[in-house]
Amino acid sequence: MEGRYGQHHINPHHQQQQYVSSGVDPTGDRFPQWSLQETKDFLMKRAELDQRFMETKRNKVLWEVVSNKMKEMGYNRSADQCKSKWKNLVTRYKGCETMEAETMRQQFPFYNEIHSIFSVRMQRMLWAEGEGGGASSSSKKKASHQLSWGEEDEEEDSDGEQKAGSSCRNTKNKKKKVKTGASSSEGDSGKLVKLVEGFMRQQVQMEMQWREEYEEREKERRMREMEWRQTMEALEKERAMMDRRWREREEQRRIREDARAEKRDALITALLNKLRSREDSNM
């Protein structure tokens, strides 16, 4: 009985192997692979909520919102699956920073979507600093945290644990801030400058790669257009030559027909004259 029951219990799991797994949810169950279109739709919804993700560390509710938006589009993804997918995409994005553009598109087709999210995040942060007339140490630390490429999603501990130790942590943190305020301020400022410089270099590199690819495509387009024009000109010349040959053949045929008609008329005239001369001689 146990052998048959165990075999019966395994078969449904074996049937689920037809779904290719792209990860594992908290229960350990496999879930179907994300398609290209589903991933693009997911990134679009995640981009819409990126600012709200940056405004709070308690983002479990936001992942529920993302999950509901995915369900509205016909996809059945839980909040944990969405969060896990985002972390995997960010990890792959960071691994593509040293790749060339063509290799990057082949290895990771969602690079542009995620790069757009982080670009908007950077612009939003710089605009906020400009409006505030300069950033304090705490704001720079927060900005540095926001540019850590997705690590904002790590603050998902349980509410009970956070509330139980919140008072102790606050007391210890205040003492540490008093002792290390100056050094942390300088460190955070330097870290932010490095992040901004790295981001700007990446932007310039992306712009240069885009221009090179655009110029290459334009060059290929001009070459194809030139080849097409040359082909059309050759066809036009060939058509004109064939038309001229046809007209020459028609002219020669008309000349031959006229010559035959003249010979025929001459023979008929000679025959009639001969008959008349015979009649005159008989008379």
Backbone torsions as a table, in degrees:
resi	resn	phi	psi	omega
1	MET	NA	-44.1	-178.3
2	GLU	-66.8	-36.4	179.5
3	GLY	-64.5	-44.0	179.9
4	ARG	-67.2	-39.2	-179.1
5	TYR	-65.4	-42.1	179.7
6	GLY	-63.0	-39.9	178.8
7	GLN	-65.9	-39.7	179.2
8	HIS	-66.2	-31.7	-179.4
9	HIS	-74.0	-29.4	-175.7
10	ILE	-81.1	-31.6	-173.6
11	ASN	-56.4	-47.1	179.3
12	PRO	-59.5	-38.9	178.2
13	HIS	-65.6	-36.0	178.2
14	HIS	-65.5	-35.8	178.9
15	GLN	-66.9	-28.3	-178.3
16	GLN	-75.0	-8.2	179.7
17	GLN	-67.8	-14.8	177.3
18	GLN	-66.9	-19.5	175.5
19	TYR	-88.5	124.6	-179.8
20	VAL	-78.5	129.9	-175.0
21	SER	-87.4	139.5	172.9
22	SER	-114.2	6.0	-179.9
23	GLY	169.5	-175.8	-179.5
24	VAL	-133.2	133.0	179.3
25	ASP	-83.7	175.2	-175.7
26	PRO	-58.5	-23.7	-179.7
27	THR	-83.2	-7.4	-179.5
28	GLY	90.1	-1.4	-178.8
29	ASP	-83.2	146.6	175.9
30	ARG	-78.9	151.4	175.8
31	PHE	-132.5	155.1	-173.3
32	PRO	-59.9	153.1	180.0
33	GLN	-64.4	146.1	176.6
34	TRP	-78.1	128.7	175.7
35	SER	-78.5	168.0	179.6
36	LEU	-61.3	-45.1	-177.6
37	GLN	-68.0	-39.0	179.0
38	GLU	-63.5	-41.1	179.0
39	THR	-65.4	-40.0	177.8
40	LYS	-64.1	-42.2	177.5
41	ASP	-64.0	-39.1	178.7
42	PHE	-62.5	-44.8	179.8
43	LEU	-65.8	-32.7	177.5
44	MET	-64.8	-44.7	179.1
45	LYS	-68.8	-37.0	178.2
46	ARG	-65.5	-36.6	178.9
47	ALA	-65.9	-35.7	179.7
48	GLU	-63.4	-29.2	-176.9
49	LEU	-104.5	8.5	-174.1
50	ASP	-61.1	-40.5	-179.6
51	GLN	-63.4	-38.8	178.3
52	ARG	-68.3	-34.6	175.1
53	PHE	-63.1	-34.9	-179.3
54	MET	-74.9	-22.5	-175.8
55	GLU	-85.5	-11.4	-178.1
56	THR	-146.2	144.9	174.2
57	LYS	-88.6	-19.8	179.5
58	ARG	-88.6	79.6	-170.1
59	ASN	-105.2	17.2	178.4
60	LYS	-61.8	-40.0	179.2
61	VAL	-64.8	-36.2	180.0
62	LEU	-65.5	-36.9	176.7
63	TRP	-67.5	-31.7	172.9
64	GLU	-63.7	-38.9	177.5
65	VAL	-63.1	-43.6	178.0
66	VAL	-60.6	-43.5	179.0
67	SER	-60.6	-42.9	178.9
68	ASN	-64.9	-39.2	177.9
69	LYS	-64.5	-37.5	176.8
70	MET	-65.2	-39.2	178.0
71	LYS	-65.3	-35.6	176.7
72	GLU	-63.3	-26.6	179.2
73	MET	-91.6	2.5	175.6
74	GLY	97.8	9.2	179.4
75	TYR	-106.2	138.9	-178.7
76	ASN	-105.1	87.8	-179.8
77	ARG	-128.5	133.8	178.8
78	SER	-80.3	169.6	179.2
79	ALA	-63.4	-40.0	179.7
80	ASP	-66.2	-37.8	177.7
81	GLN	-65.1	-40.6	178.2
82	CYS	-63.9	-43.8	179.7
83	LYS	-63.6	-43.8	179.5
84	SER	-63.9	-40.1	178.5
85	LYS	-62.9	-42.2	179.7
86	TRP	-61.5	-44.3	-179.6
87	LYS	-63.9	-40.8	178.7
88	ASN	-63.9	-41.2	179.8
89	LEU	-65.4	-41.4	179.2
90	VAL	-65.1	-39.2	178.1
91	THR	-61.8	-43.6	178.3
92	ARG	-67.8	-34.3	178.1
93	TYR	-62.6	-44.8	179.9
94	LYS	-64.3	-31.6	179.3
95	GLY	-74.0	-12.3	-178.3
96	CYS	-95.2	0.1	-173.6
97	GLU	-64.7	-27.5	-177.7
98	THR	-100.3	4.3	-177.9
99	MET	-87.2	158.4	172.5
100	GLU	-76.4	164.0	-173.2
101	ALA	-62.0	-45.9	-176.8
102	GLU	-65.8	-45.5	178.1
103	THR	-63.6	-37.3	-179.2
104	MET	-63.2	-42.8	179.7
105	ARG	-65.6	-35.3	-179.9
106	GLN	-72.6	-40.8	-176.8
107	GLN	-78.8	-34.5	-173.8
108	PHE	-144.3	92.9	-174.2
109	PRO	-71.9	-6.9	-177.2
110	PHE	-104.9	17.0	-177.2
111	TYR	-60.9	-45.4	-176.0
112	ASN	-63.8	-38.5	-179.5
113	GLU	-63.8	-47.4	-179.2
114	ILE	-69.8	-38.4	177.8
115	HIS	-61.1	-36.1	177.8
116	SER	-64.8	-39.6	178.7
117	ILE	-61.3	-47.3	-179.0
118	PHE	-70.0	-31.1	177.5
119	SER	-65.7	-45.3	177.9
120	VAL	-63.1	-38.9	178.3
121	ARG	-61.8	-43.7	178.9
122	MET	-63.6	-45.3	179.2
123	GLN	-61.7	-39.1	179.0
124	ARG	-64.6	-39.8	-179.8
125	MET	-68.5	-45.0	179.5
126	LEU	-63.9	-38.3	178.4
127	TRP	-64.6	-40.8	179.8
128	ALA	-64.9	-39.2	177.6
129	GLU	-65.4	-40.7	178.9
130	GLY	-64.1	-39.2	178.6
131	GLU	-68.4	-32.5	-177.4
132	GLY	-84.8	-3.1	178.5
133	GLY	70.4	31.7	-179.5
134	GLY	117.4	152.5	-175.0
135	ALA	-108.2	141.2	174.5
136	SER	-81.4	175.8	179.8
137	SER	-62.4	-41.3	-178.5
138	SER	-67.3	-39.7	-179.5
139	SER	-68.8	-36.8	177.4
140	LYS	-65.1	-39.2	178.2
141	LYS	-63.7	-40.0	177.9
142	LYS	-65.7	-40.9	178.5
143	ALA	-64.1	-41.3	177.2
144	SER	-60.7	-39.2	177.4
145	HIS	-64.8	-37.8	-178.6
146	GLN	-69.0	-25.4	-178.9
147	LEU	-95.1	15.8	-177.8
148	SER	-86.3	22.7	171.1
149	TRP	54.9	53.9	169.6
150	GLY	100.4	-2.0	-178.9
151	GLU	-74.2	-3.3	177.2
152	GLU	-67.4	-13.6	-177.4
153	ASP	-87.5	3.6	-176.8
154	GLU	-83.1	-14.4	-176.6
155	GLU	-84.4	70.7	-176.2
156	GLU	-127.1	32.2	177.2
157	ASP	-69.4	164.4	-177.8
158	SER	-69.1	151.0	-179.3
159	ASP	-63.3	-37.0	-176.8
160	GLY	-64.2	-43.0	-178.7
161	GLU	-67.7	-38.9	-178.5
162	GLN	-68.1	-42.0	-179.3
163	LYS	-68.1	-36.2	-176.8
164	ALA	-65.9	-38.3	-176.5
165	GLY	-106.1	12.7	-174.9
166	SER	-66.9	-43.4	-177.0
167	SER	-65.2	-42.1	179.7
168	CYS	-65.2	-42.7	-179.2
169	ARG	-65.6	-39.1	-179.7
170	ASN	-62.1	-42.0	180.0
171	THR	-63.9	-45.3	179.8
172	LYS	-66.4	-39.7	-179.1
173	ASN	-64.3	-38.0	179.5
174	LYS	-63.5	-42.2	179.3
175	LYS	-64.5	-40.4	-180.0
176	LYS	-67.2	-37.7	-179.8
177	LYS	-64.3	-36.9	179.4
178	VAL	-64.1	-39.6	-176.2
179	LYS	-77.2	-36.6	-171.8
180	THR	-115.7	24.7	-176.1
181	GLY	-62.6	-48.6	-175.7
182	ALA	-66.5	-46.2	-177.7
183	SER	-65.7	-39.7	-179.7
184	SER	-67.6	-34.6	178.7
185	SER	-63.3	-45.9	178.7
186	GLU	-65.6	-40.8	179.6
187	GLY	-64.7	-42.9	179.3
188	ASP	-64.6	-40.2	179.1
189	SER	-63.2	-45.3	178.6
190	GLY	-64.5	-38.0	179.5
191	LYS	-65.1	-41.3	179.7
192	LEU	-65.2	-41.8	178.8
193	VAL	-61.1	-43.5	179.0
194	LYS	-63.1	-40.9	179.3
195	LEU	-63.6	-43.4	179.9
196	VAL	-65.1	-44.0	179.1
197	GLU	-62.3	-43.1	177.6
198	GLY	-62.5	-40.4	179.2
199	PHE	-64.7	-43.3	-179.7
200	MET	-65.8	-39.4	176.4
201	ARG	-62.0	-40.5	178.7
202	GLN	-65.0	-38.8	177.7
203	GLN	-62.8	-44.9	179.3
204	VAL	-63.2	-41.9	179.1
205	GLN	-63.3	-43.3	177.7
206	MET	-62.5	-40.7	179.1
207	GLU	-63.9	-42.7	179.1
208	MET	-64.8	-42.9	178.3
209	GLN	-63.0	-40.4	179.2
210	TRP	-64.2	-41.5	179.6
211	ARG	-65.1	-42.3	178.6
212	GLU	-61.8	-44.4	178.8
213	GLU	-64.7	-39.5	178.6
214	TYR	-64.1	-45.0	178.8
215	GLU	-63.9	-37.9	178.3
216	GLU	-64.5	-42.7	178.1
217	ARG	-64.7	-39.4	178.1
218	GLU	-64.5	-40.2	178.1
219	LYS	-62.8	-45.0	177.9
220	GLU	-63.4	-38.6	179.4
221	ARG	-64.8	-43.2	178.6
222	ARG	-63.9	-39.1	178.7
223	MET	-64.8	-42.9	178.2
224	ARG	-64.0	-39.3	179.0
225	GLU	-65.6	-40.4	178.2
226	MET	-64.8	-42.9	177.8
227	GLU	-62.0	-40.0	179.3
228	TRP	-64.4	-42.6	179.2
229	ARG	-64.7	-42.3	178.0
230	GLN	-62.4	-40.3	178.0
231	THR	-64.0	-43.4	179.1
232	MET	-65.1	-39.5	177.2
233	GLU	-64.0	-41.4	178.2
234	ALA	-63.6	-41.4	177.9
235	LEU	-64.5	-38.7	179.3
236	GLU	-65.7	-42.0	177.0
237	LYS	-63.7	-42.0	179.1
238	GLU	-64.0	-40.3	178.3
239	ARG	-64.9	-42.3	178.6
240	ALA	-63.7	-39.4	178.8
241	MET	-65.4	-42.4	178.4
242	MET	-64.8	-38.4	178.3
243	ASP	-65.7	-40.8	178.9
244	ARG	-65.3	-41.3	178.0
245	ARG	-63.6	-39.6	179.3
246	TRP	-63.7	-42.5	178.9
247	ARG	-64.9	-38.9	177.8
248	GLU	-63.7	-43.1	178.3
249	ARG	-63.6	-40.3	178.0
250	GLU	-63.8	-39.7	178.7
251	GLU	-65.0	-43.6	178.0
252	GLN	-64.4	-39.8	177.8
253	ARG	-63.7	-40.8	179.1
254	ARG	-64.7	-39.6	178.6
255	ILE	-63.3	-42.5	179.2
256	ARG	-64.0	-41.5	178.4
257	GLU	-63.7	-41.0	177.6
258	ASP	-62.9	-40.1	179.9
259	ALA	-65.5	-42.5	178.1
260	ARG	-63.9	-39.3	178.8
261	ALA	-64.3	-39.8	178.4
262	GLU	-64.3	-42.3	178.2
263	LYS	-63.3	-41.7	179.1
264	ARG	-63.1	-44.0	178.6
265	ASP	-63.6	-37.8	179.9
266	ALA	-66.1	-41.3	178.7
267	LEU	-64.1	-43.0	179.6
268	ILE	-63.8	-42.5	179.4
269	THR	-63.3	-42.2	179.4
270	ALA	-64.7	-40.2	179.3
271	LEU	-64.5	-42.1	178.5
272	LEU	-64.6	-41.8	178.6
273	ASN	-63.0	-37.8	179.6
274	LYS	-66.4	-40.2	178.7
275	LEU	-65.7	-40.2	179.3
276	ARG	-64.6	-39.1	-179.6
277	SER	-65.8	-34.5	178.0
278	ARG	-68.5	-40.7	179.0
279	GLU	-64.3	-39.2	179.7
280	ASP	-65.9	-37.3	-179.7
281	SER	-70.3	-32.5	179.0
282	ASN	-71.1	-30.3	179.8
283	MET	-76.7	NA	NA
